[in-house]
């Protein structure tokens, strides 16, 4: 009887862990197509690591985007464009990226207005 109960408890714990793991993965890494218009031209700054130490030879631009999903809902997220010689994103251009609940998983890259879904176009204007 003890083996059956311990087996059931193990099964329930495994299901809970798998459930939380799936939710974390989905919220963090499963991105949807999102669109934004570049409205700012940030300053080029020296890139810093997590401890605040300046990384030699690396520079960054930090953008604050109001992303619009295909259904017209909004998500506000920042994006750091960094590298040895990063090229800033042009103001007034439309960009597309994969955006999850927590981060930008891919992109952004330029996109033509006519390739943006109509609900997203309306929300961007």
VEXDREN-960511 format. One record per atom (N, C-alpha, C, O): residue number from 1; residue in one letter; chain; x, y, z. Coordinates in Angstrom, 2 decimals. Last residue first. Layout:
 num residuo cadena       u       v       w
 NUM       A      A       X       Y       Z
...
***
This chain:
 num residuo cadena       u       v       w
 125       X      A   -1.45   53.01  -35.97
 125       X      A   -1.68   54.40  -36.43
 125       X      A   -2.20   55.28  -35.33
 125       X      A   -2.45   56.46  -35.55
 124       X      A   -1.40   50.48  -34.91
 124       X      A   -0.13   51.21  -35.01
 124       X      A   -0.34   52.69  -35.36
 124       X      A    0.52   53.52  -35.07
 123       X      A   -3.97   49.53  -35.15
 123       X      A   -3.47   49.80  -33.81
 123       X      A   -2.17   50.61  -33.84
 123       X      A   -1.87   51.34  -32.90
 122       X      A   -4.11   49.14  -37.91
 122       X      A   -5.00   50.12  -37.28
 122       X      A   -4.47   50.50  -35.90
 122       X      A   -4.53   51.67  -35.52
 121       X      A   -2.21   47.08  -38.20
 121       X      A   -2.02   48.37  -38.86
 121       X      A   -2.85   49.45  -38.19
 121       X      A   -2.36   50.54  -37.93
 120       X      A   -3.46   45.02  -36.79
 120       X      A   -2.21   45.56  -36.27
 120       X      A   -1.93   46.92  -36.90
 120       X      A   -1.45   47.82  -36.22
 119       X      A   -5.60   44.57  -38.49
 119       X      A   -5.86   44.98  -37.11
 119       X      A   -4.61   45.58  -36.48
 119       X      A   -4.69   46.55  -35.71
 118       X      A   -4.23   43.78  -40.91
 118       X      A   -5.01   45.01  -40.85
 118       X      A   -5.31   45.48  -39.41
 118       X      A   -5.28   46.69  -39.15
 117       X      A   -0.78   42.69  -40.71
 117       X      A   -2.22   42.43  -40.67
 117       X      A   -3.02   43.71  -40.38
 117       X      A   -2.53   44.62  -39.70
 116       X      A    1.73   43.89  -42.92
 116       X      A    1.24   43.88  -41.53
 116       X      A   -0.27   43.62  -41.56
 116       X      A   -0.98   44.26  -42.33
 115       X      A    2.47   44.29  -45.46
 115       X      A    2.62   42.92  -44.96
 115       X      A    2.14   42.78  -43.51
 115       X      A    2.14   41.68  -42.95
 114       X      A    2.32   47.00  -45.96
 114       X      A    1.31   46.15  -46.59
 114       X      A    1.40   44.69  -46.16
 114       X      A    0.50   43.91  -46.47
 113       X      A    4.61   48.01  -44.68
 113       X      A    3.30   48.23  -44.08
 113       X      A    2.25   47.29  -44.66
 113       X      A    1.37   46.83  -43.93
 112       X      A    7.42   45.80  -44.56
 112       X      A    6.59   46.76  -45.28
 112       X      A    5.21   46.83  -44.64
 112       X      A    4.70   45.84  -44.12
 111       X      A    9.88   45.58  -41.99
 111       X      A    8.76   44.98  -42.68
 111       X      A    7.97   46.09  -43.38
 111       X      A    7.87   47.20  -42.86
 110       X      A   13.06   44.83  -40.46
 110       X      A   12.16   45.73  -41.19
 110       X      A   11.06   44.95  -41.89
 110       X      A   11.27   43.82  -42.33
 109       X      A   13.17   43.00  -37.39
 109       X      A   13.64   43.24  -38.75
 109       X      A   12.61   44.13  -39.45
 109       X      A   11.44   44.16  -39.07
 108       X      A   14.25   42.41  -33.98
 108       X      A   13.33   42.86  -35.01
 108       X      A   14.02   43.02  -36.37
 108       X      A   15.24   43.14  -36.48
 107       X      A   14.33   38.81  -33.87
 107       X      A   14.14   40.09  -34.55
 107       X      A   14.60   41.24  -33.68
 107       X      A   15.31   41.00  -32.71
 106       X      A   12.94   36.76  -31.36
 106       X      A   13.62   36.86  -32.66
 106       X      A   13.32   38.22  -33.27
 106       X      A   12.19   38.71  -33.20
 105       X      A   11.90   37.14  -28.82
 105       X      A   12.61   35.90  -29.08
 105       X      A   13.35   35.91  -30.42
 105       X      A   14.30   35.14  -30.59
 104       X      A   11.61   39.38  -26.34
 104       X      A   11.64   39.33  -27.79
 104       X      A   12.50   38.13  -28.14
 104       X      A   13.68   38.08  -27.82
 103       X      A    9.73   38.28  -23.42
 103       X      A   10.89   38.78  -24.15
 103       X      A   10.68   38.75  -25.65
 103       X      A    9.71   38.17  -26.15
 102       X      A    7.33   37.45  -22.17
 102       X      A    8.40   38.01  -21.36
 102       X      A    9.54   38.64  -22.14
 102       X      A   10.28   39.46  -21.59
 101       X      A    5.52   36.44  -23.98
 101       X      A    4.99   37.21  -22.86
 101       X      A    6.09   37.96  -22.13
 101       X      A    5.83   39.01  -21.54
 100       X      A    7.32   37.03  -27.08
 100       X      A    6.63   36.17  -26.11
 100       X      A    6.04   37.05  -25.02
 100       X      A    6.06   38.28  -25.13
  99       X      A    7.57   37.91  -30.41
  99       X      A    7.48   38.43  -29.05
  99       X      A    6.71   37.45  -28.19
  99       X      A    5.59   37.07  -28.52
  98       X      A    9.38   38.34  -33.25
  98       X      A    8.67   37.30  -32.48
  98       X      A    8.73   37.75  -31.03
  98       X      A    9.82   37.94  -30.47
  97       X      A    8.86   41.33  -35.20
  97       X      A    9.65   40.46  -34.33
  97       X      A    8.76   39.36  -33.78
  97       X      A    7.53   39.45  -33.83
  96       X      A    9.21   44.04  -37.46
  96       X      A    8.50   42.82  -37.08
  96       X      A    9.43   41.99  -36.21
  96       X      A   10.64   41.94  -36.45
  95       X      A    8.81   47.57  -38.00
  95       X      A    9.61   46.39  -37.71
  95       X      A    8.71   45.25  -37.25
  95       X      A    7.62   45.47  -36.73
  94       X      A    8.74   50.47  -40.04
  94       X      A    8.00   49.41  -39.35
  94       X      A    8.92   48.21  -39.17
  94       X      A    9.71   47.87  -40.05
  93       X      A   10.30   53.69  -39.54
  93       X      A   10.17   52.41  -40.22
  93       X      A    9.36   51.43  -39.38
  93       X      A    9.30   51.56  -38.15
  92       X      A   10.72   55.90  -37.98
  92       X      A    9.61   55.94  -38.92
  92       X      A    9.39   54.65  -39.68
  92       X      A    8.40   54.51  -40.39
  91       X      A   14.24   55.65  -37.77
  91       X      A   13.00   56.19  -37.22
  91       X      A   11.95   56.27  -38.32
  91       X      A   12.25   56.65  -39.45
  90       X      A   16.12   52.70  -38.28
  90       X      A   15.67   53.99  -38.80
  90       X      A   14.33   54.40  -38.21
  90       X      A   13.39   53.60  -38.15
  89       X      A   18.28   51.44  -35.82
  89       X      A   17.08   51.20  -36.62
  89       X      A   16.53   52.56  -37.02
  89       X      A   16.48   53.48  -36.21
  88       X      A   21.88   51.74  -36.01
  88       X      A   20.58   52.02  -35.42
  88       X      A   19.44   51.74  -36.39
  88       X      A   19.61   51.79  -37.61
  87       X      A   24.25   49.23  -36.09
  87       X      A   23.61   50.25  -36.91
  87       X      A   22.22   50.50  -36.34
  87       X      A   21.44   49.56  -36.19
  86       X      A   27.08   48.60  -33.99
  86       X      A   25.66   48.39  -34.32
  86       X      A   25.11   49.55  -35.14
  86       X      A   25.46   50.71  -34.92
  85       X      A   29.87   47.50  -33.83
  85       X      A   29.46   48.67  -34.59
  85       X      A   27.99   48.52  -34.97
  85       X      A   27.67   48.35  -36.14
  84       X      A   29.88   45.44  -31.95
  84       X      A   31.06   46.29  -32.09
  84       X      A   30.73   47.58  -32.83
  84       X      A   31.24   48.65  -32.48
  83       X      A   26.64   45.48  -30.27
  83       X      A   27.70   44.86  -31.04
  83       X      A   28.89   45.80  -31.12
  83       X      A   28.92   46.83  -30.45
  82       X      A   23.03   45.60  -29.85
  82       X      A   24.42   45.81  -29.44
  82       X      A   25.39   45.06  -30.33
  82       X      A   25.01   44.13  -31.05
  81       X      A   19.99   46.68  -29.00
  81       X      A   20.74   46.35  -30.21
  81       X      A   22.20   46.63  -29.87
  81       X      A   22.57   47.78  -29.64
  80       X      A   17.57   45.77  -26.81
  80       X      A   18.93   46.28  -26.89
  80       X      A   19.60   45.76  -28.15
  80       X      A   19.75   44.55  -28.34
  79       X      A   14.25   46.65  -26.26
  79       X      A   15.15   45.83  -27.07
  79       X      A   16.51   46.50  -27.12
  79       X      A   16.60   47.69  -27.45
  78       X      A   11.33   46.44  -24.18
  78       X      A   12.57   47.09  -24.61
  78       X      A   13.41   46.10  -25.41
  78       X      A   13.28   44.89  -25.26
  77       X      A    7.80   46.42  -24.67
  77       X      A    9.06   45.75  -24.34
  77       X      A   10.22   46.56  -24.88
  77       X      A   10.11   47.27  -25.88
  76       X      A    4.38   46.12  -24.39
  76       X      A    5.49   47.07  -24.30
  76       X      A    6.74   46.32  -23.86
  76       X      A    6.75   45.68  -22.81
  75       X      A    1.90   45.03  -26.47
  75       X      A    2.89   44.58  -25.48
  75       X      A    4.04   45.57  -25.52
  75       X      A    4.61   45.82  -26.58
  74       X      A   -1.57   45.01  -27.49
  74       X      A   -0.27   45.66  -27.33
  74       X      A    0.57   44.97  -26.27
  74       X      A    0.06   44.39  -25.31
  73       X      A   -3.69   43.54  -30.03
  73       X      A   -3.29   43.76  -28.64
  73       X      A   -1.86   44.27  -28.56
  73       X      A   -1.05   44.01  -29.44
  72       X      A   -4.29   42.93  -32.67
  72       X      A   -4.40   44.31  -32.24
  72       X      A   -4.03   44.57  -30.79
  72       X      A   -4.06   45.73  -30.36
  71       X      A   -3.75   40.43  -33.64
  71       X      A   -5.13   40.69  -33.21
  71       X      A   -5.33   42.10  -32.67
  71       X      A   -6.44   42.44  -32.25
  70       X      A   -1.01   40.52  -34.11
  70       X      A   -1.91   40.47  -35.26
  70       X      A   -3.37   40.75  -34.88
  70       X      A   -4.13   41.25  -35.70
  69       X      A    0.32   42.89  -31.68
  69       X      A    0.13   41.55  -32.23
  69       X      A   -0.88   41.61  -33.36
  69       X      A   -1.53   42.63  -33.56
  68       X      A    2.57   45.46  -31.38
  68       X      A    1.17   45.17  -31.64
  68       X      A    1.10   43.78  -32.28
  68       X      A    1.75   43.53  -33.30
  67       X      A    4.79   47.00  -29.06
  67       X      A    4.52   45.95  -30.04
  67       X      A    3.02   45.72  -30.16
  67       X      A    2.29   45.78  -29.17
  66       X      A    6.39   49.64  -28.57
  66       X      A    5.02   49.29  -28.28
  66       X      A    4.63   48.28  -29.36
  66       X      A    4.19   48.67  -30.44
  65       X      A    9.81   49.63  -27.46
  65       X      A    8.79   49.41  -28.49
  65       X      A    7.42   49.14  -27.88
  65       X      A    7.30   48.51  -26.82
  64       X      A   12.56   51.27  -26.90
  64       X      A   11.36   50.94  -26.14
  64       X      A   10.21   50.86  -27.16
  64       X      A    9.72   51.88  -27.64
  63       X      A   16.02   50.44  -27.37
  63       X      A   14.73   50.88  -27.91
  63       X      A   13.61   50.44  -26.99
  63       X      A   13.68   49.38  -26.37
  62       X      A   19.31   51.23  -27.01
  62       X      A   18.17   50.66  -26.30
  62       X      A   16.88   51.29  -26.82
  62       X      A   16.69   52.50  -26.73
  61       X      A   22.29   50.31  -28.48
  61       X      A   21.15   51.21  -28.61
  61       X      A   20.00   50.52  -27.88
  61       X      A   19.74   49.34  -28.12
  60       X      A   25.77   49.86  -27.60
  60       X      A   24.36   49.46  -27.61
  60       X      A   23.45   50.64  -27.92
  60       X      A   23.77   51.80  -27.67
  59       X      A   29.06   48.41  -28.14
  59       X      A   28.14   49.54  -27.98
  59       X      A   26.70   49.06  -28.13
  59       X      A   26.44   48.01  -28.71
  58       X      A   32.31   47.29  -27.28
  58       X      A   30.92   46.98  -27.58
  58       X      A   30.03   48.18  -27.27
  58       X      A   30.21   48.86  -26.26
  57       X      A   34.92   47.83  -26.43
  57       X      A   34.67   47.70  -27.85
  57       X      A   33.23   47.38  -28.23
  57       X      A   32.95   47.20  -29.42
  56       X      A   34.59   46.36  -23.26
  56       X      A   35.47   47.06  -24.20
  56       X      A   35.08   46.77  -25.65
  56       X      A   34.93   45.61  -26.04
  55       X      A   31.89   46.82  -21.27
  55       X      A   32.52   45.83  -22.14
  55       X      A   33.30   46.56  -23.23
  55       X      A   32.73   47.29  -24.04
  54       X      A   31.73   48.00  -17.96
  54       X      A   31.72   48.34  -19.39
  54       X      A   32.49   47.28  -20.17
  54       X      A   33.59   46.89  -19.79
  53       X      A   29.84   46.46  -15.44
  53       X      A   31.17   46.70  -15.99
  53       X      A   31.07   46.95  -17.49
  53       X      A   30.41   46.20  -18.21
  52       X      A   27.45   45.69  -14.35
  52       X      A   27.65   47.11  -14.59
  52       X      A   29.00   47.46  -15.16
  52       X      A   29.30   48.64  -15.36
  51       X      A   26.88   43.04  -14.20
  51       X      A   27.44   43.64  -12.99
  51       X      A   27.72   45.14  -13.16
  51       X      A   28.17   45.79  -12.22
  50       X      A   26.03   42.42  -16.76
  50       X      A   25.06   42.39  -15.67
  50       X      A   25.57   43.02  -14.38
  50       X      A   24.78   43.48  -13.56
  49       X      A   27.89   44.81  -18.80
  49       X      A   27.43   43.47  -18.45
  49       X      A   26.48   43.55  -17.26
  49       X      A   26.16   44.65  -16.80
  48       X      A   27.25   47.44  -21.15
  48       X      A   27.65   46.99  -19.81
  48       X      A   27.13   45.59  -19.58
  48       X      A   26.07   45.21  -20.08
  47       X      A   28.31   49.28  -23.96
  47       X      A   27.59   48.12  -23.44
  47       X      A   28.16   47.72  -22.09
  47       X      A   29.38   47.68  -21.90
  46       X      A   28.01   52.77  -24.34
  46       X      A   28.91   51.63  -24.11
  46       X      A   28.11   50.50  -23.48
  46       X      A   27.32   50.73  -22.56
  45       X      A   25.47   53.96  -26.61
  45       X      A   26.12   53.91  -25.31
  45       X      A   27.06   52.70  -25.25
  45       X      A   26.92   51.75  -26.01
  44       X      A   23.86   56.14  -28.70
  44       X      A   24.78   55.01  -28.69
  44       X      A   25.54   55.05  -27.37
  44       X      A   26.17   56.06  -27.04
  43       X      A   20.50   57.15  -27.97
  43       X      A   21.94   57.42  -28.02
  43       X      A   22.71   56.10  -28.04
  43       X      A   22.29   55.10  -27.47
  42       X      A   17.62   56.38  -30.09
  42       X      A   18.37   56.46  -28.84
  42       X      A   19.85   56.74  -29.06
  42       X      A   20.38   56.59  -30.16
  41       X      A   15.16   57.62  -31.61
  41       X      A   16.52   57.40  -32.05
  41       X      A   17.41   57.51  -30.81
  41       X      A   17.90   58.59  -30.50
  40       X      A   11.78   56.41  -31.95
  40       X      A   12.86   57.08  -31.23
  40       X      A   14.20   56.75  -31.87
  40       X      A   14.35   55.74  -32.56
  39       X      A    9.90   54.90  -33.19
  39       X      A    9.54   56.28  -32.88
  39       X      A   10.66   57.06  -32.22
  39       X      A   10.51   58.25  -31.95
  38       X      A    9.17   52.42  -35.36
  38       X      A   10.30   52.99  -34.64
  38       X      A   10.02   54.48  -34.45
  38       X      A    9.90   55.23  -35.41
  37       X      A    6.35   50.47  -34.81
  37       X      A    6.94   51.54  -35.61
  37       X      A    8.04   52.15  -34.75
  37       X      A    7.86   52.38  -33.55
  36       X      A    5.81   46.92  -34.83
  36       X      A    5.97   48.21  -34.16
  36       X      A    6.49   49.21  -35.18
  36       X      A    7.01   48.86  -36.24
  35       X      A    4.37   43.67  -34.35
  35       X      A    4.79   44.76  -35.23
  35       X      A    4.88   46.05  -34.42
  35       X      A    4.15   46.25  -33.46
  34       X      A    4.80   40.15  -33.99
  34       X      A    4.38   41.44  -33.47
  34       X      A    5.02   42.53  -34.32
  34       X      A    6.07   42.33  -34.92
  33       X      A    4.15   36.73  -33.87
  33       X      A    4.54   37.85  -34.71
  33       X      A    3.96   39.13  -34.11
  33       X      A    2.78   39.19  -33.77
  32       X      A    5.02   35.22  -30.73
  32       X      A    4.05   35.49  -31.79
  32       X      A    4.58   36.65  -32.62
  32       X      A    5.38   37.45  -32.13
  31       X      A    7.09   32.72  -29.13
  31       X      A    6.77   34.07  -29.60
  31       X      A    5.70   34.08  -30.67
  31       X      A    5.50   33.12  -31.40
  30       X      A    7.91   30.98  -26.50
  30       X      A    6.98   30.83  -27.62
  30       X      A    6.50   32.20  -28.07
  30       X      A    5.59   32.77  -27.46
  29       X      A    9.49   31.60  -24.22
  29       X      A   10.13   31.33  -25.51
  29       X      A    9.19   31.19  -26.70
  29       X      A    9.66   31.27  -27.83
  28       X      A    7.93   32.27  -21.93
  28       X      A    9.24   32.86  -22.15
  28       X      A    9.74   32.73  -23.58
  28       X      A   10.36   33.65  -24.10
  27       X      A    5.51   30.90  -21.89
  27       X      A    5.50   32.34  -21.62
  27       X      A    6.82   33.01  -21.98
  27       X      A    6.83   34.20  -22.30
  26       X      A    6.43   28.24  -22.43
  26       X      A    5.47   28.92  -23.31
  26       X      A    5.52   30.43  -23.13
  26       X      A    5.58   31.17  -24.11
  25       X      A    8.12   27.73  -20.22
  25       X      A    8.64   27.67  -21.59
  25       X      A    7.73   28.45  -22.54
  25       X      A    8.21   29.23  -23.36
  24       X      A    6.25   27.98  -18.10
  24       X      A    7.42   28.84  -18.16
  24       X      A    7.97   28.89  -19.59
  24       X      A    8.27   29.97  -20.11
  23       X      A    4.48   25.89  -18.80
  23       X      A    3.99   27.26  -18.73
  23       X      A    5.16   28.24  -18.82
  23       X      A    5.07   29.23  -19.55
  22       X      A    6.20   23.65  -18.58
  22       X      A    5.58   23.98  -19.87
  22       X      A    5.12   25.43  -19.88
  22       X      A    5.33   26.14  -20.86
  21       X      A    6.81   23.78  -15.84
  21       X      A    7.87   23.88  -16.85
  21       X      A    7.32   24.26  -18.21
  21       X      A    7.90   25.09  -18.91
  20       X      A    4.31   23.32  -14.70
  20       X      A    4.98   24.60  -14.49
  20       X      A    6.10   24.82  -15.51
  20       X      A    6.29   25.94  -15.99
  19       X      A    3.93   20.65  -15.69
  19       X      A    2.98   21.73  -15.97
  19       X      A    3.61   23.11  -15.81
  19       X      A    3.46   23.96  -16.69
  18       X      A    6.07   19.28  -14.54
  18       X      A    5.96   19.36  -16.00
  18       X      A    5.03   20.50  -16.40
  18       X      A    5.31   21.23  -17.35
  17       X      A    5.38   19.57  -11.83
  17       X      A    6.64   20.10  -12.33
  17       X      A    6.59   20.26  -13.85
  17       X      A    7.02   21.29  -14.37
  16       X      A    2.91   18.17  -11.81
  16       X      A    2.98   19.58  -11.43
  16       X      A    4.24   20.23  -11.97
  16       X      A    4.18   21.33  -12.52
  15       X      A    3.74   15.59  -12.56
  15       X      A    2.77   16.31  -13.40
  15       X      A    2.80   17.81  -13.09
  15       X      A    2.73   18.63  -14.00
  14       X      A    5.42   14.96  -10.40
  14       X      A    5.98   15.03  -11.75
  14       X      A    5.05   15.81  -12.67
  14       X      A    5.52   16.62  -13.48
  13       X      A    3.52   14.90   -8.33
  13       X      A    4.61   15.87   -8.31
  13       X      A    5.23   16.05   -9.69
  13       X      A    5.53   17.17  -10.10
  12       X      A    1.99   12.70   -9.19
  12       X      A    1.37   14.02   -9.06
  12       X      A    2.44   15.11   -9.06
  12       X      A    2.28   16.12   -9.73
  11       X      A    3.93   10.63   -9.08
  11       X      A    3.26   10.96  -10.34
  11       X      A    2.65   12.35  -10.29
  11       X      A    2.77   13.11  -11.25
  10       X      A    4.51   10.66   -6.34
  10       X      A    5.57   10.93   -7.31
  10       X      A    4.97   11.34   -8.66
  10       X      A    5.45   12.27   -9.30
   9       X      A    2.02    9.89   -5.35
   9       X      A    2.58   11.19   -4.98
   9       X      A    3.67   11.59   -5.97
   9       X      A    3.73   12.75   -6.38
   8       X      A    1.85    7.31   -6.45
   8       X      A    0.88    8.33   -6.82
   8       X      A    1.39    9.73   -6.50
   8       X      A    1.21   10.66   -7.29
   7       X      A    4.01    6.07   -5.11
   7       X      A    4.00    6.15   -6.57
   7       X      A    3.04    7.23   -7.06
   7       X      A    3.36    7.98   -7.98
   6       X      A    3.15    6.21   -2.49
   6       X      A    4.36    6.95   -2.86
   6       X      A    4.46    7.08   -4.38
   6       X      A    4.95    8.09   -4.88
   5       X      A    0.89    4.51   -2.74
   5       X      A    0.73    5.92   -2.34
   5       X      A    1.96    6.74   -2.74
   5       X      A    1.82    7.84   -3.27
   4       X      A    2.14    2.10   -3.46
   4       X      A    1.13    2.69   -4.33
   4       X      A    0.97    4.16   -4.02
   4       X      A    0.92    4.98   -4.93
   3       X      A    3.80    1.61   -1.27
   3       X      A    4.40    1.78   -2.59
   3       X      A    3.41    2.44   -3.55
   3       X      A    3.81    3.27   -4.37
   2       X      A    1.96    1.25    0.78
   2       X      A    2.85    2.40    0.83
   2       X      A    3.48    2.67   -0.53
   2       X      A    3.68    3.82   -0.90
   1       X      A    0.82   -1.19    0.00
   1       X      A    0.00    0.00    0.00
   1       X      A    0.87    1.26    0.00
   1       X      A    0.56    2.23   -0.70
***
